């Protein structure tokens, strides 16, 4: 398989998975679309090893360790017949993508297999540092803007997006994967317990607990928002679209008082508002 075919394979993967946030979309600068699809295909595979199918925890960790070895082999210059790694090798070479960012992602997926609860918000943010922030940093390497301020703003946005995904997937994470991504100390302080997650209970204490989570995610998102203006052209517009979409989802979550465990979906009218918001924020 040649590089062009490998990138096409990665694009198909990115198009066949539902995301509330745009992935390798037409908005991105053309030179970034294919490498973004390769990065997404890699992350999607790691995520599937950690979450999907009927593998045992031991088998999941074995698959993820093999993925780490493939990354090490890639950076050592070894050839691969795997289309994802053919495309990824091209992207790494063209954009000098740091190896540790890929290894951090894999490490986070390994943690998903072994760690099901988080004692406090600091512990959760350490997870986000490896599960979400590397993706934003890789994107900045593709764009060519990797100063300290931009990287910090990207980390804030990506951590917020990760947290928002947790809030959307609370029911699925608990029932299918046995995971709770709400800090345990805050759950206890709110007089909430795991029966709430098991029965999808929505009442005053749960609403107050989740509104605290939404407010914190919103502050993180706004802390990183200047990145959407410092990045020029289509990539900056893409970032502003993502920020507007995330803000819209947080608003939907905050307004939900009947079932905090339901997953909001962005409608066509929402995307029109998001497009206008991103355009106006330039």
C-alpha positions in Angstrom: 0.0 0.0 0.0 1.4 3.4 -0.9 1.2 6.6 1.2 -1.8 8.0 -0.7 -3.8 4.8 -0.2 -2.8 4.8 3.5 -4.1 8.3 4.0 -7.3 7.5 2.3 -7.8 4.6 4.7 -7.3 7.0 7.6 -9.8 9.4 6.2 -12.4 6.7 5.9 -11.9 5.9 9.6 -12.4 9.5 10.6 -15.5 9.8 8.5 -17.1 6.6 9.9 -17.2 7.7 13.5 -19.6 10.1 15.0 -18.0 13.1 16.8 -19.7 16.2 18.3 -16.5 18.0 17.4 -15.1 18.2 13.8 -12.4 15.8 12.9 -10.1 16.4 9.9 -12.9 18.5 8.5 -12.9 20.6 5.2 -12.3 23.7 7.3 -8.8 22.7 8.1 -6.0 23.9 5.8 -5.5 21.3 3.1 -1.9 20.4 4.2 -3.2 19.5 7.7 -6.2 17.3 6.7 -4.4 14.1 5.8 -2.0 14.0 8.8 -4.9 14.9 11.1 -6.8 11.9 9.8 -3.7 9.7 10.4 -3.4 10.9 14.0 -7.1 10.4 14.5 -7.0 6.8 13.1 -4.1 6.0 15.5 -6.0 7.4 18.5 -9.2 5.6 17.4 -7.3 2.3 17.3 -5.9 2.8 20.7 -9.3 3.8 22.1 -10.9 0.7 20.6 -8.2 -1.5 22.2 -9.0 0.1 25.6 -12.8 0.1 25.3 -14.3 -1.9 22.5 -15.0 -5.6 22.1 -14.8 -8.5 24.5 -11.1 -8.5 25.2 -9.9 -9.2 28.8 -8.0 -6.4 30.6 -4.8 -8.3 30.1 -5.4 -8.6 26.3 -6.2 -4.9 26.1 -2.9 -4.0 27.8 -1.1 -6.4 25.5 -2.6 -4.8 22.4 -1.7 -1.3 23.7 1.8 -2.3 24.5 2.2 -3.6 21.0 1.0 -0.3 19.7 3.7 1.4 21.8 6.2 -0.9 20.1 4.9 0.1 16.7 5.5 3.7 17.6 9.0 3.0 18.7 9.6 1.0 15.5 8.3 3.9 13.5 10.7 6.4 15.1 13.5 3.9 14.6 12.9 4.0 10.9 11.3 0.5 10.5 8.8 0.0 7.6 5.3 -1.1 8.2 2.5 -2.7 6.1 -0.2 -1.2 8.4 -1.9 1.7 6.6 -2.3 3.7 9.7 1.4 3.5 10.4 2.3 4.1 6.8 0.4 7.4 6.9 1.6 8.2 10.4 5.2 7.7 9.4 4.8 10.2 6.6 3.2 12.8 8.9 5.9 12.3 11.5 8.6 12.8 8.9 7.0 15.9 7.3 6.0 17.7 10.5 8.6 16.4 13.1 5.9 15.2 15.4 7.3 14.3 18.9 7.2 10.6 19.8 6.4 11.2 23.5 3.0 12.7 22.5 1.9 9.4 20.9 3.3 7.4 23.9 1.4 9.6 26.3 -1.8 8.9 24.5 -1.2 5.1 24.7 -0.3 5.5 28.4 -3.6 7.2 29.0 -5.5 4.4 27.3 -3.6 1.8 29.4 -4.8 3.8 32.4 -8.4 3.5 31.2 -8.0 -0.3 31.5 -6.6 -0.3 35.0 -8.1 2.8 36.8 -11.8 3.3 37.2 -12.1 6.1 39.8 -10.3 9.4 40.4 -9.7 10.7 43.9 -9.8 14.4 43.1 -9.7 16.9 40.2 -5.9 17.1 40.2 -5.7 13.3 39.5 -8.3 13.7 36.7 -6.3 16.5 35.1 -3.2 14.4 35.2 -5.1 11.9 33.1 -6.3 14.7 30.7 -2.7 15.7 30.3 -2.0 12.4 28.6 -5.4 11.5 27.1 -6.4 14.8 25.4 -3.6 17.4 25.5 -1.2 15.5 23.2 -3.8 15.7 20.4 -3.9 19.5 20.6 -0.1 19.7 20.7 0.2 17.4 17.7 -2.2 19.7 15.8 0.0 22.8 16.7 3.0 20.9 15.4 1.1 20.4 12.1 0.3 24.1 12.0 3.8 25.2 13.1 2.9 27.2 16.1 4.4 25.6 19.2 5.3 28.5 21.6 4.7 28.1 25.3 1.5 30.2 25.4 -0.1 28.4 22.4 0.7 25.0 23.9 -0.8 26.1 27.3 -4.0 27.4 25.6 -4.3 24.2 23.6 -4.0 22.1 26.8 -6.8 24.1 28.4 -9.1 23.5 25.4 -8.3 19.9 25.1 -8.7 19.2 28.8 -12.0 20.9 28.7 -13.1 18.8 25.7 -12.1 15.7 27.5 -14.1 16.6 30.6 -17.1 17.5 28.4 -16.9 14.0 26.8 -17.0 12.5 30.3 -20.1 14.4 31.1 -21.8 13.3 27.9 -20.9 9.7 28.4 -21.5 9.3 32.2 -24.1 6.6 31.7 -22.2 4.6 29.1 -18.9 4.8 31.0 -20.5 3.5 34.2 -22.8 0.8 32.8 -20.5 -0.6 30.1 -17.0 0.2 31.4 -17.5 0.5 35.1 -15.8 4.0 35.1 -16.6 7.2 36.9 -14.8 10.3 35.8 -16.3 12.6 38.4 -13.8 13.3 41.3 -14.6 11.1 44.2 -14.1 13.8 46.9 -16.6 16.0 45.1 -19.1 13.2 44.8 -18.9 12.6 48.6 -19.0 16.3 49.4 -22.2 16.7 47.3 -23.9 13.8 49.2 -24.0 11.8 46.0 -23.0 8.1 45.7 -22.7 5.5 43.0 -26.4 4.5 43.2 -27.0 7.8 41.3 -24.9 6.5 38.4 -26.4 3.0 38.6 -30.0 4.3 38.5 -29.4 7.5 36.4 -30.8 9.5 39.3 -31.2 13.2 38.7 -32.0 15.4 41.7 -30.8 18.5 43.5 -27.5 17.2 44.8 -26.6 15.6 41.4 -27.5 18.8 39.6 -25.3 20.9 41.9 -22.5 18.4 41.5 -22.6 18.5 37.7 -23.0 22.2 37.5 -19.8 22.6 39.3 -18.2 20.3 36.7 -19.7 22.3 33.8 -18.5 25.6 35.3 -15.0 24.4 35.6 -14.9 23.0 32.1 -16.3 26.3 30.8 -13.5 28.2 32.6 -10.9 26.0 31.0 -12.4 26.4 27.6 -12.5 30.1 27.9 -8.9 30.1 29.2 -7.8 28.5 26.0 -10.1 30.5 23.7 -7.5 33.2 22.7 -5.8 30.4 20.7 -8.6 30.6 18.2 -7.7 34.1 17.4 -3.9 33.8 17.5 -4.0 30.9 14.9 -4.6 32.5 11.5 -6.7 31.3 8.7 -8.7 28.1 8.5 -7.1 26.4 11.5 -8.0 29.3 13.7 -11.5 29.1 12.4 -11.6 25.4 13.1 -10.5 26.0 16.7 -13.2 28.7 17.2 -15.7 26.2 15.8 -14.7 23.6 18.3 -14.8 26.0 21.1 -18.3 27.2 20.1 -19.5 23.6 19.7 -18.2 22.7 23.2 -19.8 25.8 24.7 -23.1 24.8 23.1 -22.9 21.3 24.5 -22.1 22.6 28.0 -25.2 24.9 27.7 -27.3 21.9 26.7 -25.9 19.9 29.6 -26.5 22.7 32.1 -30.1 23.2 31.0 -30.9 19.4 31.4 -32.7 19.0 34.7 -34.6 15.8 33.9 -31.8 13.4 33.0 -28.2 14.4 33.5 -27.2 11.1 32.0 -28.6 11.8 28.6 -26.2 12.7 25.8 -26.9 16.0 24.0 -26.6 16.0 20.2 -25.9 19.0 18.0 -28.6 19.6 15.4 -28.3 21.5 12.1 -29.6 24.7 13.7 -26.9 24.3 16.4 -24.2 24.0 13.8 -25.5 27.2 12.0 -25.2 29.1 15.3 -21.7 27.6 15.9 -20.5 28.6 12.4 -21.8 32.2 13.0 -20.3 32.3 16.4 -16.9 31.2 15.1 -17.0 33.6 12.2 -18.0 36.6 14.5 -15.3 35.8 17.0 -12.5 36.4 14.5 
